[in-house]
Amino acid sequence: MPRKPSFLSRWFRRQIDREVRAALSASDDFFTLGSHGSASDVDRYAPDRDQILGDALEAWRVNPLARRIVGLTSQYVVGGGIAFSIAHAGTAAFLKSFWEHPLNRLPVRLYEWCDELTRSGNLFLLVSSDAAGMSYIRAVPAAQVKAVHTRENDIDQEISFEMKPDLLGGETKIWPAFDASISRSADGSFPALMLHYTINRPVGAVWGESDLSPILRWLSRYGNWLEDRARLNHFRTAFLYIVRSRFSSEAERRARQASLNSAPPSPGSILVTDEGETWDVLNPALESDDAGTDGMALKKMLAAGAGIPLHFLAEPEGSTRTTAEAAGGPTYRHFEQRQKYFLWLVQDLLNKVVQRRAQVDHRVSTRAEVQVHGADISSRDNLSLAMAASSILNVLGETRSRGLIDDAEFLRLVYRFSGEAVNVEDMLARGRAAGKVAELHPSGPGPVQSTKIIDPLTGEPKTAIEGGLI
């Protein structure tokens, strides 16, 4: 019959069980506390996101390829600069002073913002305004943002941004999201608010993804491979002499080796031996051909992940210029899409700045439409489009003169071959308002009328088509 445990042993067992459960609970809390830190389950866990942000910044600092990839995006997206236009005189004057303010310097900071957006996938802009409604913009590193708080029923409606505490253990700062309905306080000052822009954001996520995120490990592998090859090439010229001879004893061999070590032959010297001694050289075999293939494979992975052709990374893909130009087509499309988003970003920022200024300055109107313009992505595309538009214009002009198409179709085709997307009806309305387009008959294009004129240069008669586009 088994012995019944004593009261003391049962009490110790309960204590041990209680401590084990507490330890396990604390361990679970340790592993789950702050593990996600996001309003969406689609986002990366907070430690993973911080690791990627840190790795991307470090790669940009020390890896030339990472710096080049980020720099290429800014060079094409921002290009020769970004400008804005607005028809309202008062609003245009304010935006010009805001754009060129010494504390803003947006023509210079736009490159930094594009770099940060490409490098981290997120751009946090802190907007602070004085009592006069002049706003000042500061970009906050994404690595300093701990969490983005959104509404419970809609993750696209961001309400606040929680910052990480500083190294001294200060209070956690929370910046509210920008809201146009927030007015001035009693003392006339505006609260500081934050804007958040993202790229490469999965559907249902709050945070964006860096352009360097999918190639970080390959950047590391390529860097390690290249460093190993550099070390081997450093010792390419290193070699060892191997002396073969017949020695009567081990002591004689050691004596000969000691003699050679004490006075080794210098490079370029002449060595004379008898037929009983043979000298050979032992040097490393690098197999450069195989190494070149390995390096090309790694670089192709980097180019594919970054979405740029190899000749953008100082690695010619083919021997013809046509091959290089064809390889750059998808890249230009990528840069064009990124430029459209960045121009919208700048336009959204200007609209929000105007909203604050309009609360204290009645000369500024929030109804005025701000247009933001960027530089062309590729000048070669412009040349091709100009040639296409010039070639098709004669055909369309003849078709229009015969009454086979109307002004709307004519204008649509012209802008299509020019590579521009416009509202045709709006353009026609503006042209009629300016007296540049003749009104069409309701039943369609009317008969073509011609007028004989004399060319002032040649003196020969010409025919001018009246109606249609002038």
Secondary structure in CASP SS format (residue, H / E / C, confidence):
PFRMAT SS
TARGET T0000
AUTHOR 0000-0000-0000
METHOD secondary structure of the structure
MODEL  1
M C 1.00
P C 1.00
R C 1.00
K C 1.00
P C 1.00
S C 1.00
F H 1.00
L H 1.00
S H 1.00
R H 1.00
W H 1.00
F H 1.00
R H 1.00
R H 1.00
Q H 1.00
I H 1.00
D H 1.00
R H 1.00
E H 1.00
V H 1.00
R H 1.00
A H 1.00
A H 1.00
L H 1.00
S H 1.00
A H 1.00
S H 1.00
D H 1.00
D H 1.00
F H 1.00
F H 1.00
T H 1.00
L C 1.00
G C 1.00
S C 1.00
H C 1.00
G C 1.00
S C 1.00
A C 1.00
S C 1.00
D C 1.00
V C 1.00
D C 1.00
R C 1.00
Y C 1.00
A H 1.00
P H 1.00
D H 1.00
R H 1.00
D H 1.00
Q H 1.00
I H 1.00
L H 1.00
G H 1.00
D H 1.00
A H 1.00
L H 1.00
E H 1.00
A H 1.00
W H 1.00
R H 1.00
V H 1.00
N C 1.00
P H 1.00
L H 1.00
A H 1.00
R H 1.00
R H 1.00
I H 1.00
V H 1.00
G H 1.00
L H 1.00
T H 1.00
S H 1.00
Q H 1.00
Y H 1.00
V H 1.00
V C 1.00
G C 1.00
G C 1.00
G C 1.00
I E 1.00
A E 1.00
F E 1.00
S E 1.00
I C 1.00
A C 1.00
H C 1.00
A H 1.00
G H 1.00
T H 1.00
A H 1.00
A H 1.00
F H 1.00
L H 1.00
K H 1.00
S H 1.00
F H 1.00
W H 1.00
E C 1.00
H C 1.00
P C 1.00
L C 1.00
N C 1.00
R C 1.00
L H 1.00
P H 1.00
V H 1.00
R H 1.00
L H 1.00
Y H 1.00
E H 1.00
W H 1.00
C H 1.00
D H 1.00
E H 1.00
L H 1.00
T H 1.00
R H 1.00
S H 1.00
G C 1.00
N E 1.00
L E 1.00
F E 1.00
L E 1.00
L E 1.00
V E 1.00
S E 1.00
S E 1.00
D C 1.00
A C 1.00
A C 1.00
G C 1.00
M C 1.00
S E 1.00
Y E 1.00
I E 1.00
R E 1.00
A E 1.00
V E 1.00
P C 1.00
A H 1.00
A H 1.00
Q H 1.00
V E 1.00
K E 1.00
A E 1.00
V E 1.00
H E 1.00
T E 1.00
R E 1.00
E C 1.00
N C 1.00
D E 1.00
I E 1.00
D E 1.00
Q E 1.00
E E 1.00
I E 1.00
S E 1.00
F E 1.00
E E 1.00
M E 1.00
K C 1.00
P C 1.00
D C 1.00
L C 1.00
L C 1.00
G C 1.00
G C 1.00
E C 1.00
T C 1.00
K C 1.00
I E 1.00
W E 1.00
P E 1.00
A E 1.00
F C 1.00
D C 1.00
A C 1.00
S C 1.00
I C 1.00
S C 1.00
R C 1.00
S C 1.00
A C 1.00
D C 1.00
G C 1.00
S C 1.00
F C 1.00
P C 1.00
A C 1.00
L E 1.00
M E 1.00
L E 1.00
H E 1.00
Y E 1.00
T E 1.00
I C 1.00
N C 1.00
R C 1.00
P C 1.00
V C 1.00
G C 1.00
A C 1.00
V C 1.00
W C 1.00
G C 1.00
E C 1.00
S C 1.00
D C 1.00
L C 1.00
S H 1.00
P H 1.00
I H 1.00
L H 1.00
R H 1.00
W H 1.00
L H 1.00
S H 1.00
R H 1.00
Y H 1.00
G H 1.00
N H 1.00
W H 1.00
L H 1.00
E H 1.00
D H 1.00
R H 1.00
A H 1.00
R H 1.00
L H 1.00
N H 1.00
H H 1.00
F C 1.00
R C 1.00
T C 1.00
A C 1.00
F C 1.00
L E 1.00
Y E 1.00
I E 1.00
V E 1.00
R E 1.00
S E 1.00
R C 1.00
F C 1.00
S C 1.00
S C 1.00
E H 1.00
A H 1.00
E H 1.00
R H 1.00
R H 1.00
A H 1.00
R H 1.00
Q H 1.00
A H 1.00
S H 1.00
L H 1.00
N H 1.00
S H 1.00
A C 1.00
P C 1.00
P C 1.00
S C 1.00
P C 1.00
G C 1.00
S C 1.00
I C 1.00
L C 1.00
V C 1.00
T C 1.00
D C 1.00
E C 1.00
G C 1.00
E E 1.00
T E 1.00
W E 1.00
D E 1.00
V E 1.00
L E 1.00
N C 1.00
P C 1.00
A C 1.00
L C 1.00
E C 1.00
S H 1.00
D H 1.00
D H 1.00
A H 1.00
G H 1.00
T H 1.00
D H 1.00
G H 1.00
M H 1.00
A H 1.00
L H 1.00
K H 1.00
K H 1.00
M H 1.00
L H 1.00
A H 1.00
A H 1.00
G H 1.00
A H 1.00
G C 1.00
I C 1.00
P C 1.00
L H 1.00
H H 1.00
F H 1.00
L H 1.00
A C 1.00
E C 1.00
P C 1.00
E C 1.00
G C 1.00
S C 1.00
T C 1.00
R H 1.00
T H 1.00
T H 1.00
A H 1.00
E H 1.00
A H 1.00
A H 1.00
G C 1.00
G H 1.00
P H 1.00
T H 1.00
Y H 1.00
R H 1.00
H H 1.00
F H 1.00
E H 1.00
Q H 1.00
R H 1.00
Q H 1.00
K H 1.00
Y H 1.00
F H 1.00
L H 1.00
W H 1.00
L H 1.00
V H 1.00
Q H 1.00
D H 1.00
L H 1.00
L H 1.00
N H 1.00
K H 1.00
V H 1.00
V H 1.00
Q H 1.00
R H 1.00
R H 1.00
A H 1.00
Q C 1.00
V C 1.00
D C 1.00
H C 1.00
R C 1.00
V C 1.00
S C 1.00
T C 1.00
R C 1.00
A C 1.00
E C 1.00
V C 1.00
Q E 1.00
V E 1.00
H E 1.00
G E 1.00
A C 1.00
D C 1.00
I C 1.00
S C 1.00
S H 1.00
R H 1.00
D H 1.00
N H 1.00
L H 1.00
S H 1.00
L H 1.00
A H 1.00
M H 1.00
A H 1.00
A H 1.00
S H 1.00
S H 1.00
I H 1.00
L H 1.00
N H 1.00
V H 1.00
L H 1.00
G H 1.00
E H 1.00
T H 1.00
R H 1.00
S H 1.00
R C 1.00
G C 1.00
L C 1.00
I C 1.00
D C 1.00
D H 1.00
A H 1.00
E H 1.00
F H 1.00
L H 1.00
R H 1.00
L H 1.00
V H 1.00
Y H 1.00
R H 1.00
F H 1.00
S C 1.00
G C 1.00
E C 1.00
A C 1.00
V C 1.00
N C 1.00
V H 1.00
E H 1.00
D H 1.00
M H 1.00
L H 1.00
A H 1.00
R H 1.00
G H 1.00
R H 1.00
A H 1.00
A C 1.00
G C 1.00
K C 1.00
V E 1.00
A C 1.00
E C 1.00
L C 1.00
H E 1.00
P C 1.00
S C 1.00
G E 1.00
P C 1.00
G C 1.00
P C 1.00
V C 1.00
Q E 1.00
S E 1.00
T E 1.00
K E 1.00
I E 1.00
I E 1.00
D C 1.00
P C 1.00
L C 1.00
T C 1.00
G C 1.00
E C 1.00
P E 1.00
K E 1.00
T E 1.00
A E 1.00
I E 1.00
E E 1.00
G C 1.00
G C 1.00
L E 1.00
I C 1.00
END
